Amino acid sequence: MSAEIEEILKRYSNYPNVSGIIIVDSFAIPIKTTMEYTLTVHYAALANNLLAKGSKMVQNLDSSNELTALRLRTLNHELMIVPEENFFIVVVQKPFE
Amino acid sequence: MSAEIEEILKRYSNYPNVSGIIIVDSFAIPIKTTMEYTLTVHYAALANNLLAKGSKMVQNLDSSNELTALRLRTLNHELMIVPEENFFIVVVQKPFE
């Protein structure tokens, strides 16, 4: 999985205004991060909860459907949460001008 | 509020690929919709739950911060959820090509 993770880090680093990338495993444990550790743990927990809730709701509405990405825009930054098979990715971006 | 609601409907109708717009009050009751009623109620409940959870989490991380929009991308469509002061807006879009 390590090569895959490196590839993902590289890919998302090229997104505009990226200030942090976190890879979180299916137990909600951050396995790779470019951010400070306390913040990483907070973001991982937030993303894990919201992703679980969002996925469940999308499937409740239509069992053939699937959540493929979640994006939160806040006053201070944007969070993109992308589920993969055995982990998920959190990308923190500064807001676009 | 009615003129404001009409203005919002008009504004979001101009977004690309919009297939539905729902305005939901702070009691999670849809007050205006362009979609079929059962689907409207489902979307309103989903959006209300996710918005509440997302807002709480963002403020837990940083009490000076605020969730300004939530976007779900699924296999079949995209959902944009935008909180306003006394209501929130749900916009359903077909996925971009």
N, CA and C atoms of all chains as a GROMACS GRO file, in nm:
protein
  582
    1MET      N    1   0.083  -0.121   0.000
    1MET     CA    2   0.000   0.000   0.000
    1MET      C    3   0.086   0.127   0.000
    2SER      N    4   0.209   0.114   0.046
    2SER     CA    5   0.294   0.231   0.066
    2SER      C    6   0.317   0.312  -0.062
    3ALA      N    7   0.337   0.241  -0.173
    3ALA     CA    8   0.360   0.312  -0.301
    3ALA      C    9   0.233   0.386  -0.342
    4GLU      N   10   0.119   0.322  -0.319
    4GLU     CA   11  -0.011   0.384  -0.351
    4GLU      C   12  -0.030   0.513  -0.270
    5ILE      N   13   0.007   0.507  -0.143
    5ILE     CA   14  -0.006   0.622  -0.053
    5ILE      C   15   0.083   0.738  -0.101
    6GLU      N   16   0.205   0.704  -0.138
    6GLU     CA   17   0.298   0.807  -0.186
    6GLU      C   18   0.243   0.873  -0.312
    7GLU      N   19   0.185   0.790  -0.398
    7GLU     CA   20   0.127   0.838  -0.524
    7GLU      C   21   0.012   0.936  -0.495
    8ILE      N   22  -0.070   0.900  -0.396
    8ILE     CA   23  -0.184   0.986  -0.359
    8ILE      C   24  -0.135   1.119  -0.303
    9LEU      N   25  -0.037   1.113  -0.214
    9LEU     CA   26   0.019   1.236  -0.156
    9LEU      C   27   0.068   1.328  -0.267
   10LYS      N   28   0.137   1.267  -0.363
   10LYS     CA   29   0.194   1.344  -0.473
   10LYS      C   30   0.083   1.408  -0.557
   11ARG      N   31  -0.019   1.325  -0.586
   11ARG     CA   32  -0.129   1.374  -0.670
   11ARG      C   33  -0.201   1.493  -0.606
   12TYR      N   34  -0.239   1.478  -0.478
   12TYR     CA   35  -0.316   1.585  -0.413
   12TYR      C   36  -0.231   1.707  -0.380
   13SER      N   37  -0.101   1.688  -0.368
   13SER     CA   38  -0.012   1.804  -0.344
   13SER      C   39  -0.020   1.903  -0.459
   14ASN      N   40  -0.056   1.852  -0.576
   14ASN     CA   41  -0.063   1.939  -0.694
   14ASN      C   42  -0.194   2.017  -0.704
   15TYR      N   43  -0.289   1.986  -0.615
   15TYR     CA   44  -0.413   2.062  -0.613
   15TYR      C   45  -0.382   2.206  -0.568
   16PRO      N   46  -0.467   2.302  -0.608
   16PRO     CA   47  -0.438   2.440  -0.568
   16PRO      C   48  -0.458   2.463  -0.419
   17ASN      N   49  -0.373   2.546  -0.359
   17ASN     CA   50  -0.389   2.593  -0.220
   17ASN      C   51  -0.392   2.484  -0.114
   18VAL      N   52  -0.330   2.370  -0.140
   18VAL     CA   53  -0.334   2.262  -0.041
   18VAL      C   54  -0.243   2.295   0.078
   19SER      N   55  -0.301   2.291   0.200
   19SER     CA   56  -0.219   2.316   0.317
   19SER      C   57  -0.195   2.188   0.397
   20GLY      N   58  -0.263   2.079   0.363
   20GLY     CA   59  -0.238   1.955   0.436
   20GLY      C   60  -0.309   1.837   0.373
   21ILE      N   61  -0.248   1.720   0.385
   21ILE     CA   62  -0.308   1.597   0.335
   21ILE      C   63  -0.293   1.491   0.443
   22ILE      N   64  -0.401   1.418   0.469
   22ILE     CA   65  -0.398   1.312   0.570
   22ILE      C   66  -0.456   1.185   0.508
   23ILE      N   67  -0.391   1.073   0.531
   23ILE     CA   68  -0.446   0.944   0.488
   23ILE      C   69  -0.487   0.870   0.615
   24VAL      N   70  -0.611   0.823   0.617
   24VAL     CA   71  -0.667   0.763   0.738
   24VAL      C   72  -0.713   0.621   0.707
   25ASP      N   73  -0.676   0.525   0.790
   25ASP     CA   74  -0.717   0.387   0.760
   25ASP      C   75  -0.860   0.360   0.807
   26SER      N   76  -0.908   0.238   0.783
   26SER     CA   77  -1.049   0.209   0.809
   26SER      C   78  -1.082   0.200   0.959
   27PHE      N   79  -0.979   0.208   1.044
   27PHE     CA   80  -1.003   0.217   1.189
   27PHE      C   81  -0.996   0.362   1.237
   28ALA      N   82  -0.998   0.455   1.141
   28ALA     CA   83  -0.992   0.599   1.170
   28ALA      C   84  -0.857   0.644   1.224
   29ILE      N   85  -0.754   0.564   1.200
   29ILE     CA   86  -0.619   0.599   1.246
   29ILE      C   87  -0.540   0.662   1.131
   30PRO      N   88  -0.486   0.783   1.153
   30PRO     CA   89  -0.407   0.848   1.048
   30PRO      C   90  -0.278   0.768   1.023
   31ILE      N   91  -0.256   0.727   0.900
   31ILE     CA   92  -0.137   0.647   0.870
   31ILE      C   93  -0.030   0.729   0.797
   32LYS      N   94  -0.072   0.847   0.751
   32LYS     CA   95   0.025   0.936   0.685
   32LYS      C   96  -0.030   1.078   0.694
   33THR      N   97   0.056   1.175   0.722
   33THR     CA   98   0.005   1.312   0.729
   33THR      C   99   0.114   1.412   0.695
   34THR      N  100   0.073   1.526   0.640
   34THR     CA  101   0.168   1.634   0.618
   34THR      C  102   0.141   1.746   0.720
   35MET      N  103   0.051   1.717   0.817
   35MET     CA  104   0.012   1.821   0.913
   35MET      C  105   0.061   1.788   1.054
   36GLU      N  106   0.051   1.884   1.139
   36GLU     CA  107   0.090   1.869   1.280
   36GLU      C  108  -0.001   1.760   1.342
   37TYR      N  109   0.053   1.684   1.437
   37TYR     CA  110  -0.016   1.561   1.479
   37TYR      C  111  -0.152   1.582   1.547
   38THR      N  112  -0.161   1.676   1.640
   38THR     CA  113  -0.289   1.698   1.710
   38THR      C  114  -0.400   1.735   1.611
   39LEU      N  115  -0.365   1.825   1.520
   39LEU     CA  116  -0.461   1.868   1.418
   39LEU      C  117  -0.499   1.750   1.328
   40THR      N  118  -0.401   1.668   1.295
   40THR     CA  119  -0.424   1.549   1.213
   40THR      C  120  -0.529   1.458   1.276
   41VAL      N  121  -0.512   1.433   1.407
   41VAL     CA  122  -0.605   1.344   1.479
   41VAL      C  123  -0.746   1.404   1.480
   42HIS      N  124  -0.755   1.535   1.501
   42HIS     CA  125  -0.885   1.602   1.501
   42HIS      C  126  -0.953   1.591   1.364
   43TYR      N  127  -0.879   1.624   1.260
   43TYR     CA  128  -0.935   1.618   1.125
   43TYR      C  129  -0.976   1.475   1.089
   44ALA      N  130  -0.893   1.378   1.128
   44ALA     CA  131  -0.922   1.238   1.096
   44ALA      C  132  -1.053   1.195   1.161
   45ALA      N  133  -1.072   1.234   1.287
   45ALA     CA  134  -1.194   1.196   1.359
   45ALA      C  135  -1.316   1.264   1.296
   46LEU      N  136  -1.304   1.392   1.268
   46LEU     CA  137  -1.413   1.468   1.204
   46LEU      C  138  -1.451   1.403   1.071
   47ALA      N  139  -1.351   1.379   0.989
   47ALA     CA  140  -1.375   1.326   0.855
   47ALA      C  141  -1.435   1.186   0.861
   48ASN      N  142  -1.385   1.106   0.952
   48ASN     CA  143  -1.433   0.968   0.966
   48ASN      C  144  -1.582   0.965   1.002
   49ASN      N  145  -1.619   1.047   1.097
   49ASN     CA  146  -1.759   1.055   1.141
   49ASN      C  147  -1.851   1.103   1.029
   50LEU      N  148  -1.810   1.209   0.966
   50LEU     CA  149  -1.894   1.270   0.864
   50LEU      C  150  -1.907   1.179   0.742
   51LEU      N  151  -1.798   1.114   0.708
   51LEU     CA  152  -1.797   1.023   0.594
   51LEU      C  153  -1.890   0.904   0.620
   52ALA      N  154  -1.881   0.849   0.741
   52ALA     CA  155  -1.966   0.735   0.776
   52ALA      C  156  -2.112   0.775   0.768
   53LYS      N  157  -2.144   0.891   0.825
   53LYS     CA  158  -2.282   0.938   0.826
   53LYS      C  159  -2.331   0.966   0.683
   54GLY      N  160  -2.249   1.036   0.607
   54GLY     CA  161  -2.284   1.071   0.470
   54GLY      C  162  -2.306   0.947   0.384
   55SER      N  163  -2.214   0.849   0.395
   55SER     CA  164  -2.225   0.726   0.315
   55SER      C  165  -2.354   0.653   0.346
   56LYS      N  166  -2.383   0.642   0.475
   56LYS     CA  167  -2.502   0.570   0.519
   56LYS      C  168  -2.628   0.637   0.464
   57MET      N  169  -2.628   0.769   0.470
   57MET     CA  170  -2.746   0.841   0.424
   57MET      C  171  -2.767   0.828   0.274
   58VAL      N  172  -2.658   0.838   0.199
   58VAL     CA  173  -2.668   0.825   0.054
   58VAL      C  174  -2.723   0.687   0.018
   59GLN      N  175  -2.677   0.584   0.087
   59GLN     CA  176  -2.724   0.448   0.058
   59GLN      C  177  -2.866   0.424   0.107
   60ASN      N  178  -2.905   0.493   0.214
   60ASN     CA  179  -3.044   0.484   0.259
   60ASN      C  180  -3.140   0.539   0.154
   61LEU      N  181  -3.098   0.645   0.090
   61LEU     CA  182  -3.182   0.707  -0.013
   61LEU      C  183  -3.191   0.620  -0.137
   62ASP      N  184  -3.080   0.554  -0.171
   62ASP     CA  185  -3.074   0.472  -0.291
   62ASP      C  186  -2.960   0.372  -0.273
   63SER      N  187  -2.997   0.245  -0.252
   63SER     CA  188  -2.895   0.145  -0.214
   63SER      C  189  -2.796   0.117  -0.327
   64SER      N  190  -2.829   0.158  -0.451
   64SER     CA  191  -2.735   0.137  -0.562
   64SER      C  192  -2.636   0.254  -0.574
   65ASN      N  193  -2.658   0.358  -0.496
   65ASN     CA  194  -2.574   0.477  -0.504
   65ASN      C  195  -2.460   0.470  -0.402
   66GLU      N  196  -2.363   0.558  -0.416
   66GLU     CA  197  -2.245   0.553  -0.331
   66GLU      C  198  -2.185   0.693  -0.319
   67LEU      N  199  -2.143   0.728  -0.199
   67LEU     CA  200  -2.076   0.857  -0.178
   67LEU      C  201  -1.934   0.848  -0.231
   68THR      N  202  -1.894   0.940  -0.318
   68THR     CA  203  -1.759   0.933  -0.374
   68THR      C  204  -1.669   1.046  -0.324
   69ALA      N  205  -1.729   1.153  -0.274
   69ALA     CA  206  -1.648   1.259  -0.213
   69ALA      C  207  -1.737   1.354  -0.135
   70LEU      N  208  -1.676   1.415  -0.035
   70LEU     CA  209  -1.747   1.506   0.053
   70LEU      C  210  -1.660   1.631   0.064
   71ARG      N  211  -1.723   1.747   0.051
   71ARG     CA  212  -1.644   1.869   0.060
   71ARG      C  213  -1.709   1.966   0.158
   72LEU      N  214  -1.632   2.014   0.252
   72LEU     CA  215  -1.683   2.113   0.347
   72LEU      C  216  -1.614   2.246   0.321
   73ARG      N  217  -1.695   2.349   0.299
   73ARG     CA  218  -1.637   2.482   0.288
   73ARG      C  219  -1.663   2.554   0.421
   74THR      N  220  -1.558   2.609   0.479
   74THR     CA  221  -1.575   2.684   0.603
   74THR      C  222  -1.518   2.825   0.582
   75LEU      N  223  -1.536   2.911   0.682
   75LEU     CA  224  -1.482   3.047   0.671
   75LEU      C  225  -1.330   3.043   0.649
   76ASN      N  226  -1.262   2.949   0.714
   76ASN     CA  227  -1.115   2.949   0.715
   76ASN      C  228  -1.048   2.856   0.614
   77HIS      N  229  -1.116   2.750   0.574
   77HIS     CA  230  -1.052   2.657   0.482
   77HIS      C  231  -1.157   2.567   0.417
   78GLU      N  232  -1.110   2.483   0.325
   78GLU     CA  233  -1.198   2.382   0.267
   78GLU      C  234  -1.142   2.244   0.298
   79LEU      N  235  -1.231   2.152   0.324
   79LEU     CA  236  -1.190   2.014   0.350
   79LEU      C  237  -1.249   1.926   0.241
   80MET      N  238  -1.165   1.844   0.180
   80MET     CA  239  -1.217   1.747   0.084
   80MET      C  240  -1.191   1.609   0.144
   81ILE      N  241  -1.292   1.524   0.145
   81ILE     CA  242  -1.278   1.391   0.203
   81ILE      C  243  -1.312   1.289   0.094
   82VAL      N  244  -1.216   1.204   0.062
   82VAL     CA  245  -1.234   1.109  -0.049
   82VAL      C  246  -1.217   0.967   0.002
   83PRO      N  247  -1.324   0.887  -0.001
   83PRO     CA  248  -1.312   0.748   0.044
   83PRO      C  249  -1.248   0.660  -0.062
   84GLU      N  250  -1.154   0.574  -0.020
   84GLU     CA  251  -1.100   0.470  -0.106
   84GLU      C  252  -1.137   0.336  -0.041
   85GLU      N  253  -1.090   0.226  -0.099
   85GLU     CA  254  -1.137   0.097  -0.049
   85GLU      C  255  -1.098   0.070   0.098
   86ASN      N  256  -0.971   0.088   0.132
   86ASN     CA  257  -0.925   0.053   0.267
   86ASN      C  258  -0.881   0.172   0.352
   87PHE      N  259  -0.904   0.290   0.300
   87PHE     CA  260  -0.863   0.411   0.372
   87PHE      C  261  -0.939   0.529   0.314
   88PHE      N  262  -0.922   0.646   0.374
   88PHE     CA  263  -0.975   0.766   0.307
   88PHE      C  264  -0.875   0.879   0.316
   89ILE      N  265  -0.896   0.978   0.232
   89ILE     CA  266  -0.801   1.088   0.218
   89ILE      C  267  -0.869   1.217   0.262
   90VAL      N  268  -0.798   1.297   0.342
   90VAL     CA  269  -0.849   1.428   0.379
   90VAL      C  270  -0.753   1.532   0.320
   91VAL      N  271  -0.807   1.623   0.242
   91VAL     CA  272  -0.723   1.730   0.185
   91VAL      C  273  -0.773   1.863   0.240
   92VAL      N  274  -0.683   1.939   0.303
   92VAL     CA  275  -0.720   2.070   0.356
   92VAL      C  276  -0.668   2.176   0.260
   93GLN      N  277  -0.758   2.262   0.216
   93GLN     CA  278  -0.719   2.368   0.123
   93GLN      C  279  -0.753   2.503   0.182
   94LYS      N  280  -0.670   2.601   0.154
   94LYS     CA  281  -0.708   2.739   0.187
   94LYS      C  282  -0.821   2.778   0.093
   95PRO      N  283  -0.914   2.866   0.141
   95PRO     CA  284  -1.027   2.897   0.053
   95PRO      C  285  -0.981   2.965  -0.075
   96PHE      N  286  -1.052   2.936  -0.183
   96PHE     CA  287  -1.020   2.999  -0.310
   96PHE      C  288  -1.059   3.145  -0.304
   97GLU      N  289  -0.981   3.228  -0.366
   97GLU     CA  290  -1.013   3.372  -0.370
   97GLU      C  291  -1.134   3.395  -0.459
   98MET      N  292  -4.009   3.677   0.382
   98MET     CA  293  -3.906   3.584   0.339
   98MET      C  294  -3.932   3.534   0.198
   99SER      N  295  -4.058   3.545   0.155
   99SER     CA  296  -4.099   3.485   0.028
   99SER      C  297  -4.021   3.540  -0.093
  100ALA      N  298  -3.994   3.671  -0.095
  100ALA     CA  299  -3.920   3.730  -0.206
  100ALA      C  300  -3.776   3.677  -0.206
  101GLU      N  301  -3.721   3.664  -0.086
  101GLU     CA  302  -3.584   3.612  -0.071
  101GLU      C  303  -3.576   3.469  -0.126
  102ILE      N  304  -3.677   3.388  -0.094
  102ILE     CA  305  -3.681   3.249  -0.138
  102ILE      C  306  -3.689   3.241  -0.291
  103GLU      N  307  -3.773   3.326  -0.348
  103GLU     CA  308  -3.787   3.327  -0.494
  103GLU      C  309  -3.654   3.365  -0.560
  104GLU      N  310  -3.588   3.460  -0.498
  104GLU     CA  311  -3.458   3.507  -0.548
  104GLU      C  312  -3.355   3.392  -0.545
  105ILE      N  313  -3.358   3.316  -0.435
  105ILE     CA  314  -3.265   3.202  -0.420
  105ILE      C  315  -3.292   3.095  -0.526
  106LEU      N  316  -3.420   3.062  -0.542
  106LEU     CA  317  -3.458   2.962  -0.643
  106LEU      C  318  -3.408   3.003  -0.780
  107LYS      N  319  -3.427   3.131  -0.811
  107LYS     CA  320  -3.386   3.184  -0.941
  107LYS      C  321  -3.235   3.174  -0.957
  108ARG      N  322  -3.162   3.212  -0.851
  108ARG     CA  323  -3.016   3.213  -0.857
  108ARG      C  324  -2.961   3.072  -0.880
  109TYR      N  325  -3.008   2.974  -0.800
  109TYR     CA  326  -2.952   2.839  -0.810
  109TYR      C  327  -2.999   2.766  -0.936
  110SER      N  328  -3.113   2.808  -0.991
  110SER     CA  329  -3.160   2.747  -1.116
  110SER      C  330  -3.060   2.771  -1.229
  111ASN      N  331  -2.981   2.876  -1.214
  111ASN     CA  332  -2.884   2.909  -1.319
  111ASN      C  333  -2.755   2.829  -1.307
  112TYR      N  334  -2.740   2.754  -1.199
  112TYR     CA  335  -2.622   2.668  -1.185
  112TYR      C  336  -2.628   2.557  -1.290
  113PRO      N  337  -2.512   2.502  -1.330
  113PRO     CA  338  -2.515   2.398  -1.432
  113PRO      C  339  -2.577   2.267  -1.382
  114ASN      N  340  -2.653   2.200  -1.468
  114ASN     CA  341  -2.704   2.064  -1.442
  114ASN      C  342  -2.794   2.051  -1.321
  115VAL      N  343  -2.860   2.158  -1.280
  115VAL     CA  344  -2.944   2.151  -1.161
  115VAL      C  345  -3.071   2.070  -1.190
  116SER      N  346  -3.097   1.967  -1.107
  116SER     CA  347  -3.219   1.889  -1.128
  116SER      C  348  -3.320   1.912  -1.016
  117GLY      N  349  -3.280   1.982  -0.911
  117GLY     CA  350  -3.376   2.012  -0.806
  117GLY      C  351  -3.322   2.109  -0.704
  118ILE      N  352  -3.413   2.189  -0.646
  118ILE     CA  353  -3.375   2.283  -0.540
  118ILE      C  354  -3.479   2.273  -0.430
  119ILE      N  355  -3.430   2.264  -0.307
  119ILE     CA  356  -3.521   2.254  -0.193
  119ILE      C  357  -3.480   2.359  -0.089
  120ILE      N  358  -3.577   2.430  -0.035
  120ILE     CA  359  -3.549   2.522   0.076
  120ILE      C  360  -3.610   2.461   0.201
  121VAL      N  361  -3.530   2.450   0.305
  121VAL     CA  362  -3.572   2.380   0.427
  121VAL      C  363  -3.561   2.475   0.546
  122ASP      N  364  -3.666   2.483   0.628
  122ASP     CA  365  -3.659   2.576   0.741
  122ASP      C  366  -3.583   2.514   0.858
  123SER      N  367  -3.567   2.591   0.966
  123SER     CA  368  -3.481   2.547   1.077
  123SER      C  369  -3.543   2.432   1.158
  124PHE      N  370  -3.667   2.396   1.128
  124PHE     CA  371  -3.728   2.276   1.189
  124PHE      C  372  -3.716   2.154   1.096
  125ALA      N  373  -3.633   2.168   0.991
  125ALA     CA  374  -3.610   2.061   0.893
  125ALA      C  375  -3.732   2.035   0.804
  126ILE      N  376  -3.821   2.133   0.797
  126ILE     CA  377  -3.941   2.119   0.713
  126ILE      C  378  -3.919   2.190   0.579
  127PRO      N  379  -3.938   2.117   0.467
  127PRO     CA  380  -3.921   2.179   0.336
  127PRO      C  381  -4.030   2.284   0.314
  128ILE      N  382  -3.991   2.408   0.285
  128ILE     CA  383  -4.091   2.514   0.267
  128ILE      C  384  -4.108   2.548   0.119
  129LYS      N  385  -4.015   2.499   0.036
  129LYS     CA  386  -4.026   2.523  -0.108
  129LYS      C  387  -3.945   2.415  -0.178
  130THR      N  388  -3.997   2.362  -0.286
  130THR     CA  389  -3.921   2.259  -0.358
  130THR      C  390  -3.957   2.257  -0.505
  131THR      N  391  -3.861   2.215  -0.586
  131THR     CA  392  -3.889   2.194  -0.728
  131THR      C  393  -3.892   2.043  -0.757
  132MET      N  394  -3.885   1.960  -0.650
  132MET     CA  395  -3.878   1.815  -0.668
  132MET      C  396  -4.005   1.747  -0.618
  133GLU      N  397  -4.015   1.623  -0.650
  133GLU     CA  398  -4.127   1.540  -0.607
  133GLU      C  399  -4.126   1.531  -0.453
  134TYR      N  400  -4.243   1.524  -0.390
  134TYR     CA  401  -4.250   1.546  -0.245
  134TYR      C  402  -4.176   1.443  -0.159
  135THR      N  403  -4.192   1.313  -0.188
  135THR     CA  404  -4.126   1.210  -0.107
  135THR      C  405  -3.974   1.227  -0.110
  136LEU      N  406  -3.922   1.251  -0.228
  136LEU     CA  407  -3.779   1.273  -0.246
  136LEU      C  408  -3.735   1.399  -0.171
  137THR      N  409  -3.818   1.502  -0.179
  137THR     CA  410  -3.789   1.627  -0.109
  137THR      C  411  -3.770   1.604   0.040
  138VAL      N  412  -3.863   1.527   0.098
  138VAL     CA  413  -3.859   1.501   0.242
  138VAL      C  414  -3.732   1.422   0.279
  139HIS      N  415  -3.697   1.324   0.194
  139HIS     CA  416  -3.576   1.246   0.218
  139HIS      C  417  -3.450   1.332   0.212
  140TYR      N  418  -3.440   1.411   0.107
  140TYR     CA  419  -3.324   1.497   0.092
  140TYR      C  420  -3.316   1.598   0.208
  141ALA      N  421  -3.430   1.652   0.246
  141ALA     CA  422  -3.431   1.752   0.354
  141ALA      C  423  -3.379   1.691   0.484
  142ALA      N  424  -3.421   1.568   0.513
  142ALA     CA  425  -3.379   1.501   0.636
  142ALA      C  426  -3.229   1.470   0.630
  143LEU      N  427  -3.184   1.416   0.518
  143LEU     CA  428  -3.042   1.386   0.500
  143LEU      C  429  -2.957   1.513   0.519
  144ALA      N  430  -2.997   1.618   0.448
  144ALA     CA  431  -2.919   1.742   0.451
  144ALA      C  432  -2.918   1.804   0.590
  145ASN      N  433  -3.032   1.801   0.657
  145ASN     CA  434  -3.044   1.858   0.790
  145ASN      C  435  -2.949   1.789   0.889
  146ASN      N  436  -2.949   1.657   0.885
  146ASN     CA  437  -2.862   1.578   0.973
  146ASN      C  438  -2.715   1.604   0.949
  147LEU      N  439  -2.679   1.599   0.823
  147LEU     CA  440  -2.539   1.612   0.787
  147LEU      C  441  -2.489   1.754   0.815
  148LEU      N  442  -2.573   1.851   0.789
  148LEU     CA  443  -2.538   1.991   0.813
  148LEU      C  444  -2.517   2.015   0.962
  149ALA      N  445  -2.606   1.960   1.044
  149ALA     CA  446  -2.595   1.978   1.189
  149ALA      C  447  -2.466   1.916   1.239
  150LYS      N  448  -2.438   1.794   1.192
  150LYS     CA  449  -2.318   1.724   1.235
  150LYS      C  450  -2.191   1.798   1.187
  151GLY      N  451  -2.192   1.836   1.060
  151GLY     CA  452  -2.077   1.906   1.004
  151GLY      C  453  -2.050   2.039   1.074
  152SER      N  454  -2.156   2.116   1.099
  152SER     CA  455  -2.140   2.246   1.166
  152SER      C  456  -2.081   2.230   1.304
  153LYS      N  457  -2.132   2.131   1.376
  153LYS     CA  458  -2.086   2.107   1.513
  153LYS      C  459  -1.938   2.071   1.512
  154MET      N  460  -1.900   1.984   1.418
  154MET     CA  461  -1.762   1.940   1.411
  154MET      C  462  -1.666   2.052   1.376
  155VAL      N  463  -1.706   2.135   1.281
  155VAL     CA  464  -1.621   2.247   1.241
  155VAL      C  465  -1.600   2.340   1.361
  156GLN      N  466  -1.707   2.365   1.436
  156GLN     CA  467  -1.695   2.455   1.552
  156GLN      C  468  -1.619   2.390   1.667
  157ASN      N  469  -1.626   2.259   1.680
  157ASN     CA  470  -1.548   2.189   1.781
  157ASN      C  471  -1.398   2.204   1.754
  158LEU      N  472  -1.363   2.200   1.627
  158LEU     CA  473  -1.221   2.214   1.589
  158LEU      C  474  -1.172   2.356   1.613
  159ASP      N  475  -1.259   2.452   1.586
  159ASP     CA  476  -1.219   2.593   1.598
  159ASP      C  477  -1.346   2.675   1.616
  160SER      N  478  -1.369   2.724   1.739
  160SER     CA  479  -1.498   2.786   1.770
  160SER      C  480  -1.520   2.916   1.692
  161SER      N  481  -1.413   2.972   1.633
  161SER     CA  482  -1.430   3.095   1.555
  161SER      C  483  -1.464   3.064   1.410
  162ASN      N  484  -1.461   2.936   1.374
  162ASN     CA  485  -1.486   2.897   1.236
  162ASN      C  486  -1.634   2.861   1.216
  163GLU      N  487  -1.675   2.848   1.092
  163GLU     CA  488  -1.816   2.824   1.061
  163GLU      C  489  -1.828   2.749   0.930
  164LEU      N  490  -1.916   2.651   0.925
  164LEU     CA  491  -1.942   2.578   0.800
  164LEU      C  492  -2.024   2.666   0.707
  165THR      N  493  -1.978   2.687   0.585
  165THR     CA  494  -2.054   2.772   0.493
  165THR      C  495  -2.117   2.694   0.378
  166ALA      N  496  -2.068   2.575   0.351
  166ALA     CA  497  -2.132   2.490   0.250
  166ALA      C  498  -2.079   2.347   0.259
  167LEU      N  499  -2.164   2.256   0.218
  167LEU     CA  500  -2.132   2.114   0.224
  167LEU      C  501  -2.168   2.056   0.087
  168ARG      N  502  -2.077   1.977   0.030
  168ARG     CA  503  -2.106   1.921  -0.101
  168ARG      C  504  -2.082   1.771  -0.099
  169LEU      N  505  -2.179   1.694  -0.141
  169LEU     CA  506  -2.164   1.549  -0.151
  169LEU      C  507  -2.161   1.510  -0.297
  170ARG      N  508  -2.057   1.439  -0.335
  170ARG     CA  509  -2.055   1.384  -0.470
  170ARG      C  510  -2.087   1.236  -0.458
  171THR      N  511  -2.184   1.190  -0.535
  171THR     CA  512  -2.218   1.047  -0.536
  171THR      C  513  -2.207   0.996  -0.679
  172LEU      N  514  -2.223   0.865  -0.696
  172LEU     CA  515  -2.218   0.808  -0.831
  172LEU      C  516  -2.324   0.871  -0.921
  173ASN      N  517  -2.441   0.901  -0.864
  173ASN     CA  518  -2.555   0.944  -0.946
  173ASN      C  519  -2.580   1.095  -0.953
  174HIS      N  520  -2.534   1.167  -0.853
  174HIS     CA  521  -2.561   1.310  -0.854
  174HIS      C  522  -2.471   1.382  -0.753
  175GLU      N  523  -2.483   1.513  -0.751
  175GLU     CA  524  -2.413   1.591  -0.650
  175GLU      C  525  -2.515   1.667  -0.568
  176LEU      N  526  -2.488   1.679  -0.440
  176LEU     CA  527  -2.576   1.755  -0.351
  176LEU      C  528  -2.496   1.872  -0.294
  177MET      N  529  -2.551   1.991  -0.304
  177MET     CA  530  -2.487   2.105  -0.240
  177MET      C  531  -2.582   2.152  -0.130
  178ILE      N  532  -2.529   2.172  -0.010
  178ILE     CA  533  -2.612   2.214   0.103
  178ILE      C  534  -2.556   2.346   0.156
  179VAL      N  535  -2.638   2.450   0.153
  179VAL     CA  536  -2.589   2.582   0.191
  179VAL      C  537  -2.674   2.637   0.307
  180PRO      N  538  -2.613   2.653   0.425
  180PRO     CA  539  -2.690   2.708   0.537
  180PRO      C  540  -2.706   2.859   0.526
  181GLU      N  541  -2.827   2.907   0.553
  181GLU     CA  542  -2.852   3.051   0.566
  181GLU      C  543  -2.900   3.075   0.710
  182GLU      N  544  -2.938   3.198   0.742
  182GLU     CA  545  -2.968   3.226   0.883
  182GLU      C  546  -3.086   3.144   0.937
  183ASN      N  547  -3.198   3.146   0.867
  183ASN     CA  548  -3.318   3.080   0.919
  183ASN      C  549  -3.364   2.959   0.839
  184PHE      N  550  -3.282   2.919   0.743
  184PHE     CA  551  -3.319   2.804   0.659
  184PHE      C  552  -3.193   2.753   0.593
  185PHE      N  553  -3.204   2.643   0.519
  185PHE     CA  554  -3.091   2.605   0.436
  185PHE      C  555  -3.140   2.560   0.298
  186ILE      N  556  -3.047   2.557   0.205
  186ILE     CA  557  -3.080   2.529   0.065
  186ILE      C  558  -3.014   2.398   0.024
  187VAL      N  559  -3.089   2.313  -0.043
  187VAL     CA  560  -3.031   2.190  -0.098
  187VAL      C  561  -3.041   2.200  -0.250
  188VAL      N  562  -2.929   2.186  -0.317
  188VAL     CA  563  -2.930   2.188  -0.464
  188VAL      C  564  -2.882   2.053  -0.513
  189VAL      N  565  -2.963   1.987  -0.596
  189VAL     CA  566  -2.925   1.857  -0.653
  189VAL      C  567  -2.880   1.881  -0.797
  190GLN      N  568  -2.761   1.833  -0.826
  190GLN     CA  569  -2.707   1.849  -0.962
  190GLN      C  570  -2.674   1.714  -1.022
  191LYS      N  571  -2.692   1.699  -1.150
  191LYS     CA  572  -2.640   1.580  -1.219
  191LYS      C  573  -2.488   1.592  -1.219
  192PRO      N  574  -2.418   1.478  -1.214
  192PRO     CA  575  -2.272   1.488  -1.208
  192PRO      C  576  -2.216   1.555  -1.332
  193PHE      N  577  -2.109   1.630  -1.310
  193PHE     CA  578  -2.043   1.695  -1.424
  193PHE      C  579  -1.973   1.591  -1.507
  194GLU      N  580  -1.972   1.612  -1.636
  194GLU     CA  581  -1.902   1.517  -1.725
  194GLU      C  582  -1.752   1.529  -1.705
   0.00000   0.00000   0.00000
